[in-house]
Amino acid sequence: MRWTYALAMMVMMVMMLPLNSSANDGWINGAGKAMPETDAMKSSGGFAASLLVTSDADWRAKWETPPETTPGFTQADEVHPGGELFLLTFLSNPQLDENRVPKVHCDLRMLRPDGSTSIDERDVPCFTAALPGPPTLLYMTNLHLKFVAEASDPKGTWTAQVVVRDLLRNVSLPLQAHFDVR
């Protein structure tokens, strides 16, 4: 297994999608309908976050589009030796300080199929730049993880756990996603 992750080194991507979450009603889809929360998509106190596992190596190009273009990502739940998966974290409606700057930190933990820890990063600033638009738009954090499956990796279900914490709002959203190494 080879990991590549970019935290503070990456420029925060603040491209926006049409409103995908609502300050008080949790996640909504493009048609304005409420979406049920899942292990990978939660909201609390007006703050919302989600975790996506994708096989899209071109995820950055898909994301960096004009605001009126809604990117589509392929959700992935398995990878074979030599294959790659990308973990992306999104949020909406972070609390802003007087300078329109959110203070969101993330904890990242990756568990192997036997429950042992592969990665454990705590209190990583993952969304801390002034917002150019309304906080209720969908933003991608700067917590990105690339997983490269190697032949020696344990086969079975791996678990990605990300806690997205809005420090100004005092809200933590524990997210979880799974994928199988075959």
JOKAJO-V85772 format. One line per field, one symbol per residue. ss: DSSP state (a for helix, b for strand, c for the rest). psi: psi as a letter, one per 30 degrees, with the letter a starting at -180 (. if undefined). A space follows every 50 residues. Layout:
BEGIN
ss = ???
psi = ???
END
This chain:
BEGIN
ss = cbbbbbccccccccccbcccbbcccbbbcccccbcccbccbbbbccbbbb bbbbccccaaaaacccccccccccbccbbccccbbbbbbbbbcccbcccc bbcbbbbbbbbcccccbbbbbbbbbbbccbcccccccbbbbbbbbbbbcc cccccbbbbbbbbbbbccccbbbbbbbbbbbc
psi = kkkkkkcffkkkjgkklljflkefgaklafggkkkkllfgjllkgfkkll kkklgjfgeeeeeillffkjkkkjkkglklkflklkkkkllkhlkkafgh kliklkkkkkklfgflkekjkkhkjfjglkkfakfflklklgjkkkkjkl ffkkkakkkkkkjjjjfefhkkjklklllkk.
END
